[in-house]
């Protein structure tokens, strides 16, 4: 394994489990994402930490359940402009930069609007992008009508389609830093609404963000155009790495921040964005690293977004401070075929919805629905169509106790919900 390898982390926004070819889509062409899977590994049981954007990103940045830092819900542009990832939390970018890595984030932040929370102050040498949940892909106006395109912590406009800008800055950064270790986080807006293809005009203007989802009536076609632009951009990044001879020195990891909304597809899964059923958090995830990750492999080992913190520190040979108190696991033994399983209990919570999983058993509690309890055997029922709570009350009770204990442990901060 290369010492101090490069890391390219690519995150899609609201992309469903069924939205690319290597996960069964015949509607959207994603040859470059599919090629990463073919050249490396495809996860069939990978999960975002949250069912919406900000929680997943908090877990990714810190390697911890997002509830530990109080980011249990979306940091909205309308109501939470003074909220952000607590400054005492350690990000993966801070540790990698201290270890000599050049670090960059291009695209979506969504972990704080004020300058004190800006990525340029949280370990990233470079930041170009937006701090809200979504923007007009052309005018870069956010959901409440505010301009939102930043260079470091300065609000500076830049012409271009958001997906293309993220790609272009990623390619530039790789080219400029090819002779030193780097960590590049490409946090795409795509395919989050507004549903706006690369040839569409801007429609949001300052103070006028409506219609929030975008004006196109053919939203499924817009979604397809957006996804295929994303896929092409990922191809440009991969090709740049190859042209510089960095393939054997670079881990590329791609996943989605939660399940789909609108025209997106969760494939065979129940639910979507904003739910704790599988469709809300089981997401596509593929990775490649020639010579390290065997090509054409697949794993059913459960993975979580928060695991990438530990994984990156392991491959970069960076010691993790004890104060970080990580919840995530190192996925490298799984990706290299040295470890088939990671035995642990996993948890999700979104608003009054909660879920806990132990092996193949998953318990879902819908607090908003009168406290309904559902128990599923995912090994036999991936679609979560058969509630087995009454048939296995002992298992349901045990998982309820496990869930309650976890909630008490992680919820020491006031939660954003």
N, C-alpha and C positions, 0 to 999 in steps of 0.2 A: 504494500500500500504506500502510495506517495506520501512523503512527509509534508504537512501543511498544504493539502490539496485545496483547490478552489471549490467554492460552493455556489451553486445557482439555485435559488429557491423561487419557484414560480407558483403564484396562487391566483386561481380564477375566483370570480365573485358570483355566487348564486348558480353555479353550474351543477346540474344534477348527475346522479349516478348513471343515467342513461343517455347522456348528452355527447358521447364521443364513440367513435367506431369500435375501439377495443373493448368497450363495455356494451356493445350491441346496437348502437345507433345506426340506422340506415337512412336517417333524415339529414344528418349533418356530417360533412366530410372533414375528418380530422387526421389526415395522414401523418402529420408531424408529431402529434401527441401519441398516435399509435406506434410510430417508429421508436419513440423513447421506450415504450413498453416492450417492443420487439427486441431492442438492443439491451434491455435490462430486465426490470421486474414490474409486474402489475399486482397491486394489492386488491383483493376482492373484499376485504373486511377492514377498510381504513375509514376513520371517522374524524370529522371536525369536532372540536370541543364544544362548540356552540351551535345552536340552530339558526343564529343570525350573526351578523358581521363582527361587531366590536368584541364580543366575548371570545370568539375563535382567535382573533388577532392578539388579544391580551394573553391567551394561553400560549400561542405560538411564540410570542416575544419573550415570555418569562419561563416557559417550561412547566407551568403550574396551572392547576385548575383556576379559571378566571374568577371564580367566586372568592378566592383568597385575596384578590386585590379589589374586590367590589364591583367588577365589570360584568355583572350578570345579564345586562341588557344592552340595547343599542345606545350609543352616545349620539343623540339626535342633534341635527342642526337647529331645530326649533327650540328645544328645551334644555339642552345640556352643554351649552357653549363654554361653561366654566369647569367642565368635568374632563378628566383625562386619566391615563395610566399613572398611578401614584409614582411620584418621583423616587421613592425609596426602592422601587422594584428594579431588579437588574435585568437588562435585556441581553439577548444573545449577541447583538451588535457591539455592545460595550465590552464584553469579554473577548470577542474576536478582534476588535480593534486594539485592545490592550496587548493582544498576542502578536500583533504585527500585521494583521489583515487590513486591507483596504475595504471599506464597507460602503454600500450604497443601497438606497431604497428609491425606486421609481414607481409612482402610481399612488395607490390608496393607503392612507394611514388609519383614520377613523378611531384614533385613540387619544384625541384631545385637540381642541381648536386653538387654545391660547399658545403663545410662543414658548412658554415654559415646557409644554408637552411636545413640541415639535420634534420630528425624527432627528433633526440635526443636533438636538441636545440630548438624544437618547442612544447615542453610539454610532450614528450613521455619518460618515464623512461627506456623503452627498445625498441630497434629497431633492427630487423634483416630482411634484404631483399635487394631490389634493388631500385635505384633512377631514373632509366630510364623508358621508356615506355614498353619495353619488353626485355626479355633475353632468351637465350637457356635454356630450362627447366632443363638441366643436367649440362652444362658447365658454365652457368650463364654469358655468353658473350652477350653484348648488340647489338643493331642493327647496330652499326658502328664498332664493333669488339673490344670493351673495356670490361675488366672484371668489373662486377657489382654485387657484393654481399657484404653487409656491416654488421658489428656488431657495433651499434651506428655509430660514424663517422669515423670508421676505415675500410678500404677495406680488408676483410678477407674471403678467400674462404671457402666453406662448401659443402661437398658432399651431393647429394640428388636431387630428383625431386622437383621442386619448389613448386608444390601443396602440396606434402607430408611434406616438410619442414615448410611451413606456418602452416599446421595442427599440426605438432609435437611441434612446439614452442608455439602454442596456448594452446595445452593441458598441456604442462609443466607450462606455466604461470598461468593458472587457478588453477592447483594443488598447486603451490607454494604460491598463494595468496588467497586461498579459505577462509581465516579467516579475510579478510579485504575487503572493497569495491574496485572493480577494473573496469577499462574500457579497453576492448580488441578490437582492430581494426584489423581484418583479411582482408587484401587487396590482394585478390588472383590475380594472373596473368591469370588464366584460365577464359574463353576459348580463350583469345587473341592469335594471332599467335606468334611464330611459332607453326604449328599444329604438335604436338609431344606428343605421348602417354607416359604413365608412364614406359613402357618397352622398349621404343626406346632409341637408343644410342644418345649421344651428337654429334652435327655436327659442331657447331660454334667453332672456335678457335680464339685466340687473333689476331686481324687484318683481320680475314676472317669470316664475318658474313653471307655470301651468301650460299644458297638461303634464303632470308629473311623470307619467309613464311614457310620454312622447306622443306626437300627433299621428303617427302611422297607424292605420287600421289593420294592416297585414303584419301584425306583431310576430307571428311565427316566421315569416320570411325575413323580417328584420333580425330576429334572433339568429337565424341561420347565417345571415351575412356577418353578423357580429362575431359569432363563434368561428367562422372560417377565416376571418381576419385575425383573430387571436391565434388560431392554429398556424397560420402563415408566419406571424410574428415570432412564435416560438421556434419555428423552423429557421428563421434568420439568426436567432440567438445560437441555436445548435450549430448552424453552419459557420458562424463566426468563431466559435470555440474550435471547430474542426480546422478551419483555415489557418488558425494560429498554432496548431499542433498541440492543443491543450486537452484533447479528449481523455487521455489516460490520467490526467491530473485534475479532473473536474467531476464532482458529483452534481447531477441535475435531478431535482426532485420537484414534481408537479402535483398539486392537489387543489381541491375546491374548498372554500371557506365554510360552506354549509350546503344544504340541499337546494333544489330549484324553486323558483317562483314563476308565475306567468307562463310563458310558452315552454319553459324547461321541462325536462323529463327525469323522473326518478326511476325509470325502468320498471323492474318488478317490485319495487319497494312501496310501502304504504307511507302516505304523507309527503311533506315537502318542507320548504323553509318555514321556520317558526313552529315546527312540531318536534317532539322527541321520539316519534316513530322513526324507523330506519331511514325513510326518505328525507328526513330533516337533517341527518348528520352522517349517514354512510355515503361517502363521496368517492369519485375517481381519484386514484393516486398511482403514479408511475414514477420510476426512477431509473437512471442509468449511470454507469461508471465503468467503462470498458476495462477489463482486466481485474476488476474487483467484484462487481456485481455480475453474476453469470447471465448471459443473454437469453432472452426468451423464457424467463422463469415467471412463476406466479406463486403468491403466498396467500393463504387464508388466515394467517396470524393477525389478530386485531392490532391495528395501529391507531394512534391519535395524533392530532396536530401538535400537541404539547411535547410529543416524543422527539420532534425535530431539534429542539434545544439540546438535549442530551446527545443526540446523534451527531450534530455539528461539532459539539465540544470534543466528542470522542475522536472524530477523524482529524480534527485540528490539533489534537494533543493538548487541549486546554484543560487545566484543572478547574473544577467547579467549586466556587466558594461554598462552604457549609451553610452560610446564611441564605443561599438561594432556595434551599428546601424544595427541590424539584419533585414533581409528581410523575413526570414523563420518564420513558425508558429509551435506551439506546437501541435503535433499529438496525444497526449495522450487522450484528450477528444474524438477524433474520434475512436481511437483503443479500448477504454473502452465503447463505445456506448453512451456516454453522449452528443455528439455533432455530428449531421449528416452531416453538411456542413461547409466549410470554404469559405466565400465569398471573392474573391480576383481576380485580373487580373494577369495572368502569362505570362512570356516572355522567349523567346529563341533567341539566335543569334549565328550563326556559319559562319565565314567569311562574305560573302555578302548575306547569307540567314538569314531571320529574321522571327519570328512568335510571335503572341500575341493571347491570349485566354481569353475570358470573358464568363463564363458560358459554354454553348455548342458551342458558336461561336469561330472559330479559323481563323485567317488571316495569310497567308504565303506570304512573299515577297521574290522573287528570284532575288537578285541584279545581280547575275552572268548570269542570263537568260534574260537580258534586262529589269529587273524591273517588271517582271510578277507578278501580284497580284492574289492570289487565296483566296476565302472565303469558308469555310466549316461549315456545321452544324454537329458536331461530334455526337450529340444525334441520328441523323438519318443516318449518313454516316461516320462511324468510319474509313473506308478505304480511306477517303479523295478522293473520285472518282468523285464528282460532284462540280465543281466550281460555286458558287452562287454569285460571285462578281457583275456580271451585273444585276442579279435579285434583289439584295439588296444593291444598291450603298450607301445608308445612313449608313448601318451597316459597310460596308467596309471603308467608309471615317472616321467614328468615331474611328474605330480600328487603322487606319493608323495614326491618330492624337495621339491616346494613345501610340502607339509604338514609335512615334517620340519623345514624351515627356519623355518616359522612357529612350530612348537612350541618350538624352541630360543629364538626371539626373545621370546615372550611369557611363558614359564614361568620367570622369574627368581625368583619367590616360591614358597614351599612351597604346594602346591595342596590346597584342601579338596575331596575327591572323595567 
